[in-house]
Amino acid sequence: MAYQAGGQRSAPRPVPESLEAQAYLQDYATLLEAVAFPSVVFDHRWDVVLANGAFETLFRGIGPHPTAMPGDNLLRFVLFHPDAGTVLGEHEARWCLPMLAHFKAAMERYGHDHELQAIRREISQDPIMEAAYRHGLPHWIRAVGDEAVEHDGAVRPLLHPDPRWGATECRIVGDTPKMLEAMGYTRLTLVLRDSRRPGAAPRRPRRARGSATHLSVVPTTDA
């Protein structure tokens, strides 16, 4: 079955109320586990509802964190976990900025949500991330275009702990069926790309654990 992992959560994991929806999720977890690539289902807060074993393998080296485990909340992991850059290549430009853009859109739609408000407060407590969110993000989006913000179809660097993959890339594929969408959930799959195949991008060096993860720059051209 697809796992539901992570450390101590700040709020209970989202669960649909109807028995039919719960049964659907149980069956969908079985489907998810059959997928060879990391795949995850989350709600509008980025709270993880389901994730498969390949997702767990990708993040198996991540150290504990009280609120930002990848199996708990994807947004918090990308923005706040000190180990995020050891798995997410070019962490700031290729992962943080698109996530901040999605978070900004979520705040415009679900601004009343207490959990999103809590994330917003955490962003404001980091001066550099706050500057990126309030001032740098609009300039970056205008420079790189709206397509750089989208998850579906994006190709982003990964540092996989399995040496058979190592420093590689993934294409993010959004594949949310109607039943999940009706529950307010989204599914993303990280399709790993073999960097040894002809025409693939060269491998990038692995970032050392413990390197800075909060935004230090706001790039204007690199998507």
KEKE-942246 format. One record per residue: residue number from 1; residue in one letter; z, x, y of N, C-alpha, C in turn. Coordinates in steps of 0.1 Angstrom, whole numbers, plus 5000, padded with zeros to 4 digits. Last residue first. Example, Ala and Ser with C-alpha at 12.3 -4.5 7.8 and 13.67 -1.06 7.14 Angstrom:
KEKE-942246
SEMAR   kolpa   zake    nc3    nc1    nc2   cac3   cac1   cac2    cc3    cc1    cc2
SEMAR       2      s   5071   5128   4978   5071   5137   4989   5079   5129   5000
SEMAR       1      a   5078   5132   4943   5078   5123   4955   5078   5132   4967
***
This chain:
KEKE-942246
SEMAR   kolpa   zake    nc3    nc1    nc2   cac3   cac1   cac2    cc3    cc1    cc2
SEMAR     223      a   4850   5149   5297   4855   5136   5291   4860   5139   5277
SEMAR     222      d   4853   5168   5325   4853   5169   5310   4858   5156   5305
SEMAR     221      t   4855   5164   5353   4842   5164   5347   4842   5163   5331
SEMAR     220      t   4880   5165   5362   4871   5156   5369   4858   5155   5362
SEMAR     219      p   4913   5167   5348   4900   5171   5349   4891   5161   5356
SEMAR     218      v   4943   5172   5359   4935   5160   5358   4920   5164   5360
SEMAR     217      v   4969   5190   5343   4957   5190   5351   4951   5176   5350
SEMAR     216      s   4990   5186   5327   4992   5196   5337   4980   5197   5347
SEMAR     215      l   5007   5160   5310   4995   5164   5317   4998   5175   5327
SEMAR     214      h   5027   5172   5283   5025   5164   5294   5013   5169   5302
SEMAR     213      t   5027   5194   5265   5020   5182   5261   5018   5172   5273
SEMAR     212      a   5028   5229   5260   5031   5217   5269   5022   5206   5265
SEMAR     211      s   5036   5239   5226   5029   5240   5238   5031   5228   5246
SEMAR     210      g   5047   5234   5201   5056   5236   5212   5049   5239   5225
SEMAR     209      r   5023   5251   5181   5033   5241   5182   5043   5245   5194
SEMAR     208      a   4992   5262   5195   5005   5265   5189   5014   5254   5191
SEMAR     207      r   4960   5248   5185   4971   5250   5195   4984   5253   5189
SEMAR     206      r   4934   5264   5168   4945   5255   5167   4955   5258   5178
SEMAR     205      p   4901   5267   5183   4913   5273   5178   4925   5263   5178
SEMAR     204      r   4874   5247   5170   4882   5252   5181   4895   5257   5176
SEMAR     203      r   4842   5252   5155   4857   5249   5154   4864   5255   5166
SEMAR     202      p   4813   5239   5170   4821   5249   5165   4835   5246   5164
SEMAR     201      a   4798   5207   5160   4803   5216   5170   4812   5227   5164
SEMAR     200      a   4770   5207   5137   4783   5203   5141   4788   5213   5151
SEMAR     199      g   4746   5216   5127   4746   5209   5140   4759   5205   5145
SEMAR     198      p   4754   5212   5093   4745   5217   5103   4745   5209   5116
SEMAR     197      r   4790   5211   5086   4777   5206   5084   4767   5211   5095
SEMAR     196      r   4815   5219   5091   4807   5229   5085   4793   5224   5083
SEMAR     195      s   4830   5198   5101   4825   5208   5111   4816   5219   5105
SEMAR     194      d   4827   5166   5092   4828   5179   5086   4822   5190   5096
SEMAR     193      r   4847   5143   5108   4834   5149   5108   4835   5163   5102
SEMAR     192      l   4865   5113   5101   4865   5128   5102   4851   5133   5100
SEMAR     191      v   4870   5086   5118   4861   5091   5108   4860   5106   5110
SEMAR     190      l   4897   5067   5123   4892   5081   5127   4883   5087   5116
SEMAR     189      t   4897   5034   5132   4896   5043   5121   4891   5056   5127
SEMAR     188      l   4916   5007   5144   4908   5019   5147   4908   5028   5135
SEMAR     187      r   4922   4973   5151   4921   4983   5141   4912   4994   5146
SEMAR     186      t   4945   4952   5168   4933   4960   5169   4934   4970   5157
SEMAR     185      y   4959   4919   5172   4959   4932   5167   4945   4939   5168
SEMAR     184      g   4963   4892   5177   4965   4901   5188   4965   4916   5184
SEMAR     183      m   4955   4875   5158   4969   4878   5158   4973   4887   5169
SEMAR     182      a   4928   4875   5161   4935   4863   5165   4950   4865   5165
SEMAR     181      e   4922   4900   5151   4920   4898   5165   4928   4885   5170
SEMAR     180      l   4926   4895   5124   4934   4904   5131   4934   4902   5146
SEMAR     179      m   4905   4876   5120   4918   4873   5117   4928   4882   5124
SEMAR     178      k   4881   4890   5127   4886   4879   5135   4900   4875   5132
SEMAR     177      p   4886   4926   5124   4881   4913   5120   4887   4902   5128
SEMAR     176      t   4877   4955   5141   4888   4945   5140   4882   4931   5136
SEMAR     175      d   4870   4984   5143   4865   4974   5134   4876   4964   5131
SEMAR     174      g   4861   5013   5160   4868   5000   5161   4862   4990   5152
SEMAR     173      v   4862   5046   5154   4854   5034   5151   4864   5022   5152
SEMAR     172      i   4859   5078   5166   4868   5066   5165   4859   5054   5164
SEMAR     171      r   4851   5106   5148   4845   5095   5156   4854   5083   5154
SEMAR     170      c   4866   5138   5151   4865   5125   5145   4858   5116   5154
SEMAR     169      e   4864   5173   5143   4862   5162   5152   4863   5149   5144
SEMAR     168      t   4885   5202   5136   4873   5194   5134   4872   5183   5145
SEMAR     167      a   4903   5226   5122   4899   5222   5135   4885   5215   5134
SEMAR     166      g   4908   5213   5089   4912   5222   5100   4908   5217   5113
SEMAR     165      w   4898   5206   5063   4893   5200   5075   4895   5209   5087
SEMAR     164      r   4911   5221   5045   4897   5217   5042   4890   5211   5054
SEMAR     163      p   4937   5223   5054   4928   5234   5058   4913   5231   5054
SEMAR     162      d   4953   5196   5068   4946   5200   5056   4936   5211   5059
SEMAR     161      p   4959   5190   5095   4968   5199   5087   4962   5203   5074
SEMAR     160      h   4934   5190   5119   4939   5184   5107   4948   5194   5100
SEMAR     159      l   4929   5185   5150   4934   5196   5143   4941   5191   5130
SEMAR     158      l   4901   5170   5166   4913   5169   5158   4916   5182   5152
SEMAR     157      p   4882   5158   5194   4887   5168   5185   4900   5165   5179
SEMAR     156      r   4861   5128   5193   4872   5136   5199   4877   5146   5189
SEMAR     155      v   4839   5105   5202   4840   5116   5194   4850   5126   5200
SEMAR     154      a   4839   5069   5204   4842   5082   5210   4843   5093   5199
SEMAR     153      g   4836   5045   5192   4824   5053   5194   4827   5067   5199
SEMAR     152      d   4862   5030   5209   4852   5028   5199   4840   5037   5202
SEMAR     151      h   4876   5038   5233   4879   5044   5220   4868   5043   5210
SEMAR     150      e   4865   5044   5266   4864   5036   5254   4869   5044   5241
SEMAR     149      v   4863   5063   5286   4876   5056   5284   4876   5049   5271
SEMAR     148      a   4837   5071   5287   4847   5081   5283   4860   5075   5281
SEMAR     147      e   4823   5049   5297   4822   5052   5283   4832   5062   5278
SEMAR     146      d   4826   5050   5325   4835   5041   5318   4834   5044   5303
SEMAR     145      g   4825   5084   5338   4819   5071   5334   4829   5063   5326
SEMAR     144      v   4835   5107   5350   4830   5108   5336   4823   5095   5331
SEMAR     143      a   4841   5100   5377   4834   5112   5374   4827   5112   5360
SEMAR     142      r   4856   5076   5375   4843   5076   5383   4835   5088   5379
SEMAR     141      i   4877   5086   5360   4869   5075   5355   4855   5075   5362
SEMAR     140      w   4889   5104   5379   4883   5109   5366   4874   5099   5360
SEMAR     139      h   4897   5087   5399   4887   5098   5402   4880   5102   5389
SEMAR     138      p   4917   5072   5386   4905   5066   5392   4894   5075   5394
SEMAR     137      l   4935   5094   5378   4928   5085   5368   4916   5079   5374
SEMAR     136      g   4949   5105   5400   4938   5112   5393   4929   5104   5384
SEMAR     135      h   4968   5085   5409   4958   5091   5418   4946   5097   5410
SEMAR     134      r   4984   5074   5389   4983   5067   5401   4971   5072   5409
SEMAR     133      y   4983   5092   5367   4981   5078   5365   4978   5071   5378
SEMAR     132      a   4988   5117   5378   4975   5115   5370   4972   5100   5369
SEMAR     131      a   5013   5113   5388   5002   5116   5397   4989   5114   5391
SEMAR     130      e   5027   5109   5364   5026   5099   5374   5015   5101   5384
SEMAR     129      m   5024   5134   5352   5018   5123   5346   5017   5111   5356
SEMAR     128      i   5039   5149   5371   5025   5152   5369   5018   5140   5362
SEMAR     127      p   5065   5137   5370   5057   5137   5382   5042   5140   5380
SEMAR     126      d   5078   5114   5348   5071   5127   5348   5062   5128   5360
SEMAR     125      q   5086   5089   5354   5096   5100   5354   5091   5114   5352
SEMAR     124      s   5065   5073   5350   5069   5075   5364   5079   5087   5365
SEMAR     123      i   5065   5070   5323   5054   5077   5329   5058   5082   5343
SEMAR     122      e   5087   5054   5319   5087   5068   5314   5076   5076   5320
SEMAR     121      r   5078   5031   5331   5090   5038   5337   5090   5052   5332
SEMAR     120      r   5059   5023   5313   5055   5026   5327   5066   5034   5334
SEMAR     119      i   5074   5018   5291   5065   5029   5291   5061   5033   5305
SEMAR     118      a   5086   4995   5301   5095   5006   5298   5086   5019   5297
SEMAR     117      q   5065   4978   5304   5072   4982   5316   5081   4994   5313
SEMAR     116      l   5059   4974   5277   5049   4981   5285   5056   4986   5298
SEMAR     115      e   5082   4960   5270   5080   4973   5264   5070   4981   5272
SEMAR     114      h   5080   4936   5285   5091   4945   5288   5089   4959   5282
SEMAR     113      d   5052   4923   5301   5057   4928   5289   5068   4938   5291
SEMAR     112      h   5039   4916   5324   5052   4911   5322   5059   4916   5310
SEMAR     111      g   5013   4927   5323   5023   4934   5331   5037   4929   5330
SEMAR     110      y   4990   4925   5307   5003   4921   5302   5015   4927   5310
SEMAR     109      r   4969   4933   5324   4968   4920   5316   4981   4915   5311
SEMAR     108      e   4976   4956   5336   4970   4946   5344   4969   4932   5337
SEMAR     107      m   4985   4970   5314   4995   4966   5324   4989   4955   5333
SEMAR     106      a   4961   4975   5302   4970   4966   5295   4981   4961   5305
SEMAR     105      a   4949   4993   5319   4942   4980   5317   4952   4970   5311
SEMAR     104      k   4967   5014   5316   4965   5008   5330   4959   4994   5328
SEMAR     103      f   4961   5021   5290   4975   5015   5294   4974   5008   5307
SEMAR     102      h   4936   5030   5292   4938   5018   5284   4952   5012   5288
SEMAR     101      a   4942   5053   5308   4932   5043   5313   4934   5030   5305
SEMAR     100      l   4958   5067   5290   4964   5062   5303   4955   5051   5309
SEMAR      99      m   4939   5073   5271   4950   5064   5267   4957   5059   5280
SEMAR      98      p   4921   5090   5284   4917   5077   5280   4928   5068   5276
SEMAR      97      l   4941   5111   5289   4935   5104   5300   4929   5091   5296
SEMAR      96      c   4949   5120   5263   4959   5114   5273   4952   5106   5283
SEMAR      95      w   4924   5129   5250   4933   5119   5244   4942   5112   5255
SEMAR      94      r   4910   5148   5265   4903   5140   5255   4911   5128   5249
SEMAR      93      a   4928   5161   5282   4915   5156   5287   4909   5145   5278
SEMAR      92      e   4951   5168   5266   4952   5161   5279   4939   5154   5282
SEMAR      91      h   4942   5179   5240   4951   5168   5241   4950   5160   5255
SEMAR      90      e   4923   5193   5224   4921   5191   5239   4929   5178   5243
SEMAR      89      g   4933   5175   5194   4926   5186   5201   4923   5183   5215
SEMAR      88      l   4961   5165   5180   4950   5159   5189   4944   5170   5198
SEMAR      87      v   4979   5181   5168   4970   5174   5160   4958   5169   5168
SEMAR      86      t   4993   5194   5187   4991   5202   5175   4982   5194   5165
SEMAR      85      g   4998   5176   5207   4987   5185   5209   4985   5194   5197
SEMAR      84      a   5022   5163   5199   5009   5156   5198   4997   5166   5199
SEMAR      83      d   5047   5173   5199   5038   5178   5189   5024   5172   5189
SEMAR      82      p   5062   5158   5218   5059   5173   5221   5049   5179   5211
SEMAR      81      h   5051   5126   5228   5056   5135   5217   5052   5149   5219
SEMAR      80      f   5039   5112   5249   5053   5117   5250   5057   5126   5239
SEMAR      79      l   5013   5102   5246   5018   5106   5259   5030   5114   5259
SEMAR      78      v   5009   5097   5219   4999   5105   5226   5005   5110   5239
SEMAR      77      f   5032   5081   5213   5029   5094   5206   5020   5103   5214
SEMAR      76      r   5029   5059   5229   5040   5068   5231   5038   5081   5225
SEMAR      75      l   5006   5049   5216   5005   5053   5230   5017   5062   5233
SEMAR      74      l   5014   5043   5190   5003   5053   5192   5004   5058   5207
SEMAR      73      n   5044   5040   5175   5037   5035   5187   5027   5046   5190
SEMAR      72      d   5049   5046   5147   5056   5036   5154   5048   5031   5166
SEMAR      71      g   5035   5067   5136   5036   5055   5128   5044   5044   5135
SEMAR      70      p   5040   5087   5156   5026   5081   5155   5026   5069   5146
SEMAR      69      m   5069   5083   5175   5063   5087   5163   5050   5080   5161
SEMAR      68      a   5086   5081   5198   5072   5084   5200   5065   5089   5187
SEMAR      67      t   5114   5078   5198   5105   5067   5203   5090   5069   5202
SEMAR      66      p   5127   5100   5187   5133   5087   5186   5124   5076   5190
SEMAR      65      h   5110   5122   5164   5112   5118   5178   5117   5104   5178
SEMAR      64      p   5103   5149   5141   5110   5136   5145   5111   5134   5160
SEMAR      63      g   5070   5165   5140   5085   5165   5140   5091   5151   5144
SEMAR      62      i   5042   5163   5120   5048   5160   5133   5063   5159   5131
SEMAR      61      g   5028   5168   5097   5035   5179   5103   5043   5176   5116
SEMAR      60      r   5014   5145   5091   5025   5148   5083   5034   5159   5088
SEMAR      59      f   4992   5132   5102   5004   5134   5111   5016   5139   5103
SEMAR      58      l   4974   5129   5081   4970   5135   5094   4982   5140   5102
SEMAR      57      t   4989   5114   5063   4986   5128   5060   4982   5136   5073
SEMAR      56      e   4989   5089   5075   5002   5096   5073   4999   5111   5070
SEMAR      55      f   4962   5083   5073   4969   5084   5086   4982   5092   5085
SEMAR      54      a   4960   5081   5046   4952   5092   5053   4958   5094   5067
SEMAR      53      g   4975   5058   5040   4980   5072   5036   4973   5083   5043
SEMAR      52      n   4973   5036   5069   4971   5040   5055   4976   5054   5053
SEMAR      51      a   4992   5012   5087   4985   5024   5087   4984   5029   5072
SEMAR      50      l   5001   4984   5107   4998   4989   5094   4991   5003   5096
SEMAR      49      v   5013   4983   5133   5016   4972   5123   5013   4977   5109
SEMAR      48      v   5025   5001   5160   5018   5002   5147   5022   4991   5138
SEMAR      47      d   5022   4992   5193   5031   4993   5182   5023   4992   5169
SEMAR      46      w   5005   4989   5214   5002   5000   5206   5013   5002   5195
SEMAR      45      r   5008   4965   5225   5017   4975   5230   5014   4988   5224
SEMAR      44      h   4991   4949   5211   4987   4952   5225   4996   4962   5232
SEMAR      43      d   4993   4965   5179   4992   4953   5187   4989   4958   5202
SEMAR      42      f   4973   4981   5152   4984   4980   5162   4982   4968   5171
SEMAR      41      v   4963   4998   5124   4963   4985   5130   4975   4985   5140
SEMAR      40      v   4944   5026   5113   4956   5020   5118   4954   5007   5125
SEMAR      39      s   4933   5053   5092   4930   5040   5098   4943   5033   5101
SEMAR      38      p   4918   5083   5082   4929   5077   5088   4926   5064   5095
SEMAR      37      f   4896   5076   5053   4899   5082   5066   4911   5076   5073
SEMAR      36      a   4892   5061   5031   4895   5075   5029   4899   5082   5042
SEMAR      35      v   4907   5030   5023   4898   5037   5032   4902   5052   5031
SEMAR      34      a   4925   5017   5008   4913   5022   5001   4904   5030   5010
SEMAR      33      e   4944   5009   5026   4948   5020   5017   4935   5026   5010
SEMAR      32      l   4932   4986   5036   4933   4998   5044   4936   5010   5036
SEMAR      31      l   4935   4968   5015   4922   4972   5019   4922   4985   5027
SEMAR      30      t   4963   4965   5015   4956   4970   5003   4942   4975   5006
SEMAR      29      a   4965   4954   5041   4971   4967   5038   4966   4973   5026
SEMAR      28      y   4954   4929   5036   4947   4939   5045   4952   4953   5043
SEMAR      27      d   4974   4917   5021   4961   4920   5015   4953   4930   5023
SEMAR      26      q   4993   4916   5041   4996   4922   5029   4983   4926   5022
SEMAR      25      l   4980   4900   5060   4983   4914   5063   4987   4922   5051
SEMAR      24      y   4979   4876   5047   4967   4882   5050   4969   4897   5053
SEMAR      23      a   5006   4869   5045   4999   4872   5033   4986   4879   5036
SEMAR      22      q   5011   4865   5072   5018   4876   5066   5011   4880   5052
SEMAR      21      a   4995   4843   5077   4992   4855   5084   4999   4867   5077
SEMAR      20      e   5009   4825   5061   4995   4828   5058   4991   4841   5065
SEMAR      19      l   5034   4823   5073   5033   4829   5060   5018   4833   5056
SEMAR      18      s   5036   4831   5108   5032   4822   5097   5031   4830   5084
SEMAR      17      e   5044   4852   5125   5054   4842   5121   5049   4834   5108
SEMAR      16      p   5038   4888   5122   5034   4874   5125   5043   4864   5119
SEMAR      15      v   5057   4914   5136   5053   4907   5123   5049   4892   5127
SEMAR      14      p   5063   4945   5150   5057   4932   5151   5053   4926   5138
SEMAR      13      r   5095   4960   5144   5080   4961   5142   5074   4947   5143
SEMAR      12      p   5120   4959   5170   5115   4956   5156   5100   4957   5156
SEMAR      11      a   5123   4989   5191   5122   4974   5189   5117   4971   5175
SEMAR      10      s   5125   5016   5189   5132   5009   5200   5132   4994   5199
SEMAR       9      r   5131   5030   5157   5123   5023   5166   5131   5017   5177
SEMAR       8      q   5134   5062   5143   5141   5051   5148   5133   5043   5158
SEMAR       7      g   5102   5071   5129   5116   5073   5131   5123   5061   5136
SEMAR       6      g   5078   5062   5104   5082   5065   5117   5097   5067   5118
SEMAR       5      a   5056   5038   5087   5065   5049   5087   5070   5051   5102
SEMAR       4      q   5043   5020   5065   5048   5017   5079   5059   5026   5081
SEMAR       3      y   5012   5023   5046   5026   5026   5049   5030   5021   5063
SEMAR       2      a   4995   5003   5023   4995   5010   5036   5009   5012   5040
SEMAR       1      m   5000   5008   4988   5000   5000   5000   5000   5009   5013
***
